Amino acid sequence: MSNITNYKILLSIPTDAVGLLIGKEGKTFNEISVQSNAKLSLQLHHDICKGSRERSVIIEGDVKSIARAIKIIIHKLSCRNLSGDVGSEKTELIKWVVSQSRCSM
């Protein structure tokens, strides 16, 4: 019997970054899932509120898998902001929600 606990993390990412995470025909999204050993799903178009500037990515798995997926996603988003301009710096806002948390002391 396994003592590994699985969690779901919901990341809200800017809509203009979604294509970067999906990749051509979902290739990048699938690669992130395989590399991290986490299950990823993306909020469907019809579930997005009109005018929303964010889209949700749900990451499911154990803590290590989720951490690997988040690290890859943040790296992908940071590469998007590399413009080569000296002194230019952009802060990307990524929100996350832990849908199930268990604390033990």
Secondary structure, DSSP 4 states (H G I P E B T S, - for coil): ---PPPEEEEEEEEGGGHHHHH-GGGHHHHHHHHHHT-EEEE--GGGSPTT--EEEEEEEE-HHHHHHHHHHHHHHHHHHT----TT---PPP-EEEESS-----
